[in-house]
Amino acid sequence: MIELSWAGQRVPAIADELSCSQKTVRRWLHRFNRAGLDGLEDLGGQGRKRRITEAQRSRIIALVKMTPPGRLEMQPYGDLWAADESGPAEWTLDALAATAQAEGIEVGRSQVRRILLAEGVRWRRTRSWARSRDPEFAPKEHGSSASTPTRRTVRRSSAPTSSGR
């Protein structure tokens, strides 16, 4: 770009020849005019610095693979047991953030979400304990809220109506 500019070419011609935008040509020419050859070097260090290390990121990702401390597990003798009954029974973003903070990693819920999304971990709605595969299980009845309108079913009969249809 600099050589083309010294040869007398204008910014639009330089941009066409190098297949880049005129804005890019102007930016590099201004940097060269301001700082000389040093202005053409990579500035580096642009953007916000990471707040946590790669080891801390890896630890957060590893937490998801672990069994939550409050999850009940069946023991060999048929008893249910949890490592920490007051701990979370399932991993949520809040539970992961709290566990990471307890381990000394300064991270928030939204950052945990971004870390896991970058790793391809997708959150799904957790299944309630009130659902069962047992055929004798009786689920809750519908219409638990008065504000939820009920569906009206249209019953069709084979008898003729008064309209003559």
N, C-alpha and C positions, 0 to 999 in steps of 0.2 A: 504494500500500500504506500509506504513511504517513498520507495523508488518511483512508483507511478506518479505520485504527487509531485516529486522533484522533476519528473520529466514533463510536467506541465498539464497532466490530465486533471480533469475536474472530478469532483466526488461522484456524480452519476455514472461517468464512464468507468471509474475505478470499481464501483459497485457492480456494474454489469460484467466487467472483465473477471472479477473475482467471485461472482455469483453470491453476493451477500447484499445486505441492505445498506442504503446510504447512511443510515443512522450508525451502523457498525463502523463504516469507514470514517465518519466524522469523529466518533468516540476515540478510535485508535490514533487518528491524526492529532487530536487535542491532547491525548496522553503523551504522545511523542513530543509535541511542541512544549508541553509543560515540564516534562522530566527527562527528555532525551531518550537514549536507548534503555535506561532503567525503567522508563514508563511503559515499555513493551513487555516487561517481565510479568509473570503471573503474580498478582497481588497476594493471593492466599489469605486465609483467615477470614473470608467473607462469611457473613451470616452469624447466627447465634451459635454459641458453643454448646456442646452437649452437656446436660446437667448430670447425667449418670454415665458410668463407665460401661464398656462392653460386658465386663464380668457381672455387673449389676443387672444389665439387660438380660443376660443369660440366666441369672438366678430367678428373675421374674417369670421368664418363659418356663423354667423348670418347675416353678410352683404349680403351674396349670396341670402338669403331668402327675403331680402328687395327689394323694387322697386328702380331701379337706379334713382338718382335725376333728370337726364335729360330726362327721358322717358315721352313722351307725354301721357296724360290720358284724356279721354273724361269726361267732366264735365256734371252735370245734365242738363244744358241749351244748350248743344251741342258744347260748346267751348272746345278747346284743351288747356291743361295746364300742365306745368312741374314745379316741385318744384324748380329746378335750371336749367335754360335753357342752361347754360354753362357747366353743369355737364354731365357725361356720360349717353347716352341713353340706354346702355346695359352694363352688367358687363363683363369686360375682366380682365385678370390677371393684366394688368397695371392699370386699373381703380380701382380694389380692393386694390392693393398695395398702390396707391395714397390716397385712402380714409382712409385706415388703418393708413398710415403715418400722415394724417391730424388729426387723432384722437390720435396721440402720440404713435402709435405702430411702432417700428422700424423693418420693415419687407420689404423684396424685392420680386420681381415678382416670382422668382423661389421658394422661401420659401412658398409663398401663394399657388403656384401650388402643392407643396409637401403636405401641410396641407390639401388641398381639396382632393387630390388623396387618402390620408390616410383615409379620411371620406367617400370615395366612390363617390365623385362628379366627373363626367366625363364632359369634355368640348366638345361641339358640335359646328359645324360651325353655325354661326348666320345666320338667314334668312334675306335676303335683303328686304327692303321696296318695291323694284321694282317687287316683286312677288305678285300675287294676286289670290284669288279663284274666282274672278269675271270673268264670261265667256266672257265678252266684253273687258277684259284687253288685250292689245297688248304687248307681251314681246319684248325685244330687238331682233334684227336680229342676226343670227349667223355670224361667220367670222369677228369679229371686229378687229382681228389682221392679218396683212399681213403675219406674220410668221407662222400662223396656216394653215396647209394644209387643203384643202377642201376634203370632201369625194366624190368619184366618184361613181355614181350609175350605175350599169350595167342594161341596159334595154334589155330584151329579147323579140324578136318578133316571131311570128309564121311563118313568111315568110321564105322560104328556102334561104340559103346563097349560094354564088358562089362556095364554097368549096364542095358542093354536100351533105351537111348534111341534 
